[in-house]
Amino acid sequence: MINRGRRLRQTQSIRDLVCETKIKKSSLIYPIFIEEGENIKEEIKAMPMQYRYSIDRVYDEIETLLKLDIDKIILFGIPKEKDCVGTGAYVEDGIIQRATRAIKQRFKDITIITDVCMCEYTSHGHCGILDKNNVVDNDKTIKILSKIALSHVEAGADIVAPSDMMDNRVEAIRNTLDSNGYINTPIMSYAVKYASSFYGPFREAANSAPSFGDRKTYQMDFRNRNEAIKEALYDVEEGADIIMVKPALSYLDIIRDIRENIKLPVCAYSVSGEYSMIKLAGANNLIDEEKMIIETTTSIYRAGADILITYFAKDLARFINEGKL
């Protein structure tokens, strides 16, 4: 008679062989903050061991990543000058455009993803053009987003990632790229981006907090689940190549929903607040930091993510090298 409730005692080797969730370094994307200036490597207070780099100081970090077999980065720009329409986001000599050209010239094997948004470049900190009532004008904004995406690709970006949450921006960007000959450049859409309190440390890192109000009018309500599927399907129809869910840990159910409802690769963004909570708790000996990183990351992949943007990418690569993951 078969005891169907029996669970075999397994050696660690067998557990690793039959485990259902495996994490590969090739699926990891590491975020990097690029700041205008020279000789800058400044630690972000709210994000221990994360830094803002000037272009001339980012090369060492990329060399470290490549030695760990991490060959994908996503760039966020921090300009010196801002204005109400985010001009610095799309000019030819903008910080991301210059950084992309410089990195590509030095490192042929790196894949560069660029964040396409306006919040780091606008004086008011919102993700688009404001109308006379200080409300984001969706249609004017997507025209600017298309210019930003095109300028990034012209500089050498391999993938563009619009994070603004405007309606129809994926279609506008796809049309702009296609009409300029970039038909093979993928769009990684922040399709499901919630208005979340987990973004706090990032806003310090990127100097992108809104100067008034909040972003709830264009980012998603965290109480909504079905809306996530609707938003993802819209972006699939508009031409997205990868669908992102952001944040990750508090939205594992959403990652699973998206995985079950679309046939594109699913990316999750383990955001700054998730990183800082674990790092600060670990520094105060409240948790086993290493085990917590491994367990939480595994939960994101187990939920259905194929790709992960994470500040823990270097840690995870080391754990894989050491046979811990």
C-alpha positions in Angstrom: 0.0 0.0 0.0 1.3 3.5 -1.0 1.5 6.1 1.8 0.6 9.1 -0.3 1.3 11.5 2.6 4.9 10.3 3.0 7.7 12.8 2.4 11.1 11.2 1.8 14.1 12.4 3.8 16.4 13.9 1.2 20.1 14.9 1.2 20.8 18.5 0.3 22.1 17.3 -3.1 18.7 15.6 -3.9 16.8 18.6 -2.6 18.7 20.8 -5.0 18.1 18.4 -7.8 14.3 18.3 -7.4 13.6 21.8 -6.2 10.9 23.6 -8.2 12.4 27.1 -8.3 15.8 27.7 -9.7 17.4 31.2 -10.0 19.9 32.0 -12.8 22.3 34.9 -12.9 21.2 35.5 -16.4 17.8 36.6 -15.1 19.2 39.3 -12.8 19.2 43.0 -13.6 21.1 45.4 -11.4 20.0 49.1 -10.9 22.6 51.8 -11.1 22.2 55.5 -10.4 24.2 57.9 -12.6 24.8 61.4 -11.4 26.2 64.4 -13.4 29.6 65.4 -12.3 33.1 63.8 -11.9 34.7 61.5 -9.4 31.4 60.8 -7.6 30.8 57.6 -5.6 28.3 58.6 -2.9 26.6 56.1 -0.7 22.8 56.5 -0.5 22.0 56.9 3.2 18.7 55.1 3.0 20.2 52.2 0.9 23.3 50.8 2.5 26.0 49.7 0.0 24.2 51.4 -2.9 25.8 54.4 -4.5 25.3 57.3 -6.9 28.1 57.3 -9.5 29.4 59.8 -12.0 30.2 58.2 -15.4 33.9 58.1 -14.7 33.4 56.1 -11.5 30.8 53.6 -12.7 33.3 51.6 -14.7 34.7 49.8 -11.6 31.2 48.8 -10.6 30.4 47.4 -14.0 33.6 45.4 -14.0 32.6 43.9 -10.6 29.2 42.9 -12.1 30.7 41.3 -15.1 33.2 39.3 -13.0 30.0 37.9 -11.2 28.4 37.1 -14.6 25.8 39.9 -14.2 25.6 41.5 -17.6 22.4 43.4 -17.4 21.9 46.8 -15.8 19.1 49.4 -15.6 20.2 53.0 -15.5 18.5 55.9 -13.6 19.8 59.4 -14.2 20.3 62.3 -11.8 20.7 65.6 -13.7 22.1 68.8 -12.3 19.5 70.9 -13.9 15.7 70.4 -14.0 12.8 72.2 -15.5 9.0 71.9 -15.6 9.0 69.9 -18.8 11.9 67.5 -18.1 14.1 68.7 -21.0 17.2 66.9 -19.6 15.5 63.6 -20.1 15.7 63.6 -23.9 18.5 65.9 -24.9 21.4 64.3 -26.7 23.9 65.2 -24.0 21.7 64.2 -21.1 23.2 62.2 -18.3 21.7 58.8 -19.4 22.5 59.4 -23.0 26.1 60.2 -22.2 26.4 57.3 -19.7 24.9 54.8 -22.2 27.4 55.8 -24.9 30.3 55.7 -22.5 29.5 52.3 -21.0 28.8 50.8 -24.4 32.1 52.0 -25.8 34.0 50.4 -22.9 31.9 47.3 -22.3 30.7 45.4 -25.3 29.0 42.6 -23.4 26.8 44.7 -21.1 23.1 44.9 -21.8 21.7 48.4 -20.9 18.1 48.9 -20.0 17.1 52.6 -19.5 14.3 53.9 -17.3 12.0 56.1 -19.4 10.3 58.6 -17.2 10.4 62.3 -16.3 10.2 62.4 -12.5 14.0 62.7 -12.1 14.1 65.5 -14.6 11.1 67.7 -13.7 11.4 70.5 -11.2 8.0 69.4 -9.7 9.0 65.7 -9.5 5.9 64.3 -11.3 6.2 61.8 -14.1 4.8 64.0 -16.8 3.8 67.4 -18.2 1.4 69.3 -15.9 -1.6 71.3 -17.1 -2.7 74.6 -15.7 -4.4 72.8 -12.8 -1.2 70.9 -11.9 -2.6 67.7 -13.2 -0.4 65.4 -15.4 -1.5 65.8 -19.0 -1.4 62.2 -20.3 -1.4 62.9 -24.1 1.3 65.6 -23.9 3.4 63.4 -21.7 3.5 60.4 -24.0 4.9 62.5 -26.8 7.8 63.4 -24.5 8.2 59.9 -23.3 8.6 58.8 -26.9 11.4 61.3 -27.4 13.1 60.1 -24.3 12.9 56.5 -25.4 14.2 57.3 -28.9 17.1 59.3 -27.5 18.1 56.4 -25.2 18.1 53.9 -28.1 20.0 56.2 -30.3 22.7 56.4 -27.6 22.9 52.6 -27.5 20.3 51.4 -25.0 19.3 47.7 -25.7 15.9 47.9 -23.9 13.8 50.8 -22.9 11.6 50.6 -19.8 8.8 53.2 -19.5 7.9 53.6 -15.8 5.6 56.5 -15.9 2.2 54.7 -16.0 0.7 57.0 -18.6 -2.0 55.5 -20.8 -1.0 54.4 -24.3 2.7 55.2 -23.8 3.8 51.7 -24.9 2.0 52.1 -28.3 3.5 55.7 -28.7 7.0 54.5 -27.9 6.7 51.4 -30.1 5.5 53.5 -33.1 8.3 56.0 -32.6 11.0 53.4 -32.4 9.7 51.5 -35.4 9.4 54.6 -37.5 13.0 55.4 -36.8 14.3 52.0 -37.7 14.5 50.4 -34.2 12.0 47.7 -34.8 14.0 45.1 -32.8 14.4 47.2 -29.6 12.4 45.6 -26.8 10.1 47.5 -24.5 10.0 46.4 -20.9 6.9 48.0 -19.6 6.2 48.9 -16.0 2.7 47.7 -16.8 1.7 47.0 -13.2 3.2 49.7 -11.0 1.4 50.4 -7.7 1.4 53.6 -5.7 3.5 52.2 -3.0 5.2 53.3 0.2 8.1 50.9 -0.6 9.6 53.5 -3.0 10.8 55.9 -0.3 14.5 55.1 -0.4 14.6 55.3 -4.2 13.2 58.8 -4.2 16.1 59.9 -2.0 18.5 58.0 -4.3 17.2 59.5 -7.5 16.1 62.9 -6.0 12.7 62.3 -7.5 10.1 62.9 -4.8 7.2 65.0 -6.0 7.2 68.6 -4.7 3.5 68.5 -4.1 0.7 65.9 -4.0 1.4 62.3 -4.9 1.3 59.9 -7.9 -1.9 58.1 -7.0 -3.7 59.6 -10.0 -1.5 57.6 -12.4 0.0 54.8 -10.4 -2.2 51.8 -9.4 -4.3 51.4 -6.2 -2.7 48.7 -4.1 -6.1 47.4 -3.2 -6.8 46.4 -6.8 -6.0 43.0 -8.3 -8.1 42.6 -11.4 -6.9 46.0 -12.6 -3.4 44.6 -12.8 -4.4 42.0 -15.4 -6.3 44.7 -17.4 -3.2 47.0 -17.4 -0.9 44.2 -18.4 -3.1 43.1 -21.3 -3.4 46.7 -22.5 0.4 46.9 -22.7 0.7 43.5 -24.4 -1.7 44.7 -27.1 0.2 48.0 -27.5 3.5 46.1 -28.2 5.3 45.5 -24.9 7.8 42.7 -25.0 8.3 42.2 -21.2 5.7 43.0 -18.5 6.9 44.2 -15.2 5.2 44.1 -11.7 6.5 46.6 -9.2 7.0 46.3 -6.2 7.6 42.6 -5.7 7.3 41.2 -2.2 3.9 42.6 -1.3 2.6 41.7 -4.7 3.4 38.0 -5.2 -0.3 37.3 -5.9 -0.1 39.9 -8.7 3.0 38.3 -10.2 1.2 35.0 -10.2 -1.9 36.5 -11.8 0.2 38.1 -14.6 2.1 34.9 -15.1 -1.1 33.0 -15.6 -2.7 35.5 -17.9 -0.1 36.6 -20.3 2.4 34.8 -22.5 5.3 37.3 -22.3 8.3 37.2 -20.0 7.4 38.6 -16.5 9.8 40.9 -14.7 9.5 41.8 -11.1 11.2 44.8 -9.5 12.3 44.2 -5.9 12.3 47.8 -4.9 14.3 50.1 -2.6 12.1 49.7 0.4 12.3 45.9 0.3 16.1 46.2 0.0 16.6 48.7 2.8 14.4 46.8 5.3 16.5 43.6 4.9 19.8 45.5 4.9 19.0 47.5 8.0 17.5 44.6 9.9 20.6 42.6 9.0 22.9 45.3 10.2 21.2 45.3 13.5 21.3 41.5 13.9 17.6 41.2 13.8 17.6 38.7 11.0 19.9 36.3 9.2 20.4 38.7 6.2 21.8 36.1 3.8 19.0 33.6 4.4 16.4 36.4 4.2 17.7 37.5 0.8 17.6 34.0 -0.5 14.1 33.2 0.8 12.5 36.4 -0.3 14.1 36.3 -3.7 13.0 32.7 -4.2 9.4 33.6 -3.3 9.4 36.2 -6.2 10.6 33.6 -8.7 8.2 31.0 -7.2 5.3 33.4 -7.8 6.1 33.4 -11.5 8.8 36.0 -12.3 11.2 35.2 -15.1 13.3 38.3 -14.6 14.2 40.2 -11.5 15.5 43.8 -11.1 17.1 43.8 -7.6 19.7 45.6 -5.6 20.7 42.2 -4.2 21.9 41.0 -7.6 25.6 40.9 -6.6 24.7 39.1 -3.4 22.6 36.6 -5.3 25.3 36.0 -7.8 27.8 35.2 -5.0 25.3 32.9 -3.3 24.9 31.0 -6.6 28.7 30.8 -7.0 28.9 29.4 -3.5 26.2 26.8 -4.1 23.8 28.4 -1.6 21.1 29.2 -4.1 
